Amino acid sequence: MKKIRAWVFAVLMAVVLCACGEEQELADISTVEGDGYVAIIWEERTYVPFCVVSKNDCGALIGYVDGNANDRVCEYKDYPSTEWIANYLTMDGGALLYKEVNVVDIPDGLQSEYEWND
């Protein structure tokens, strides 16, 4: 009987702990056509394409582009998401790094693949 009580208690605690965890709300993210590129709009910020990066360097999921679960926007390494985000399709191999349009301080090792972005 003690084993059954202990098992029931463990199951109940697991359910309670799972119910207490807050699920992160994903952001509403959209796109807009720029002059020869597609920009990402998140909250009040506009992000423009910067360079191709490894999907392995993508961090926590921020949201989906236009609600498409296969078109993901995530944090990039330990860079602030107010300045840098990455976008990738789940079936592709790479990711595209985006910078917020007002960012002028470019981290070492990153170089834009677009002339208009220098």
C-alpha positions as CSV (number, residue, x, y, z in Angstrom):
1,M,0.0,0.0,0.0
2,K,2.9,2.4,0.8
3,K,4.3,1.8,-2.7
4,I,1.0,2.7,-4.3
5,R,0.6,5.9,-2.2
6,A,4.2,6.9,-3.0
7,W,3.6,6.3,-6.8
8,V,0.3,8.3,-6.7
9,F,2.0,11.1,-4.8
10,A,4.9,11.2,-7.4
11,V,2.5,11.3,-10.3
12,L,0.4,14.1,-8.7
13,M,3.6,16.1,-8.0
14,A,4.7,15.7,-11.6
15,V,1.3,16.9,-12.8
16,V,1.4,19.9,-10.5
17,L,4.9,20.8,-11.5
18,C,4.1,20.6,-15.2
19,A,1.0,22.7,-14.7
20,C,2.9,25.4,-12.8
21,G,5.5,25.9,-15.6
22,E,4.7,28.9,-17.8
23,E,4.7,28.4,-21.5
24,Q,6.5,31.1,-23.4
25,E,4.2,33.1,-25.6
26,L,5.5,33.3,-29.1
27,A,5.7,36.7,-30.8
28,D,3.7,37.9,-33.8
29,I,6.2,38.3,-36.6
30,S,5.5,39.5,-40.1
31,T,7.5,40.6,-43.2
32,V,7.5,43.5,-45.5
33,E,9.1,43.9,-48.9
34,G,12.1,46.2,-48.9
35,D,14.2,47.5,-51.8
36,G,15.3,44.1,-53.2
37,Y,14.9,42.2,-49.9
38,V,12.3,41.0,-47.3
39,A,12.5,42.6,-43.9
40,I,11.2,41.1,-40.7
41,I,8.9,43.2,-38.5
42,W,8.8,42.3,-34.8
43,E,7.0,44.6,-32.4
44,E,8.2,48.2,-33.3
45,R,11.5,47.0,-34.8
46,T,12.5,46.3,-38.4
47,Y,15.2,43.7,-39.2
48,V,17.0,43.5,-42.5
49,P,19.0,40.5,-43.9
50,F,22.7,40.5,-42.9
51,C,24.4,37.2,-43.7
52,V,23.9,33.4,-43.7
53,V,24.7,31.6,-40.4
54,S,24.6,28.1,-39.1
55,K,21.2,26.9,-37.8
56,N,23.3,25.4,-34.9
57,D,23.9,28.9,-33.6
58,C,20.2,29.6,-33.3
59,G,18.9,29.9,-29.8
60,A,15.4,30.1,-28.2
61,L,12.4,30.3,-30.5
62,I,10.9,33.8,-30.6
63,G,8.0,33.2,-33.0
64,Y,6.8,32.1,-36.4
65,V,6.7,34.3,-39.5
66,D,3.1,35.0,-40.4
67,G,2.0,32.1,-38.2
68,N,3.9,29.5,-40.3
69,A,5.4,26.9,-37.9
70,N,8.0,26.0,-40.5
71,D,9.3,29.6,-40.8
72,R,11.0,30.3,-37.5
73,V,12.6,33.3,-35.9
74,C,14.9,32.7,-33.0
75,E,17.6,34.3,-30.9
76,Y,21.2,34.2,-32.3
77,K,24.0,33.1,-30.1
78,D,24.2,35.5,-27.1
79,Y,23.5,38.6,-29.1
80,P,20.6,40.8,-27.9
81,S,17.4,40.0,-29.8
82,T,16.6,43.7,-30.0
83,E,19.5,43.9,-32.4
84,W,20.0,40.5,-34.0
85,I,17.7,37.6,-34.8
86,A,17.9,34.6,-37.1
87,N,15.3,33.2,-39.5
88,Y,15.2,29.7,-40.9
89,L,12.9,27.2,-42.5
90,T,12.8,23.9,-40.7
91,M,13.5,22.0,-43.9
92,D,16.5,24.1,-45.0
93,G,20.1,23.7,-43.8
94,G,21.1,27.3,-43.0
95,A,19.7,30.3,-41.3
96,L,19.7,34.0,-42.3
97,L,20.9,36.5,-39.7
98,Y,19.0,39.7,-39.5
99,K,20.1,43.0,-37.9
100,E,17.8,45.7,-36.6
101,V,18.0,48.6,-39.0
102,N,19.4,51.1,-36.4
103,V,22.3,48.8,-35.4
104,V,25.7,50.2,-36.4
105,D,28.0,48.3,-34.0
106,I,28.8,45.0,-35.9
107,P,30.3,42.2,-33.8
108,D,33.7,40.8,-34.8
109,G,33.4,38.0,-37.3
110,L,30.2,39.1,-38.9
111,Q,30.2,40.7,-42.3
112,S,27.2,41.7,-44.4
113,E,26.6,39.8,-47.6
114,Y,24.7,42.8,-49.0
115,E,26.3,46.0,-50.2
116,W,23.3,48.1,-49.2
117,N,23.8,46.9,-45.6
118,D,27.4,48.1,-45.1
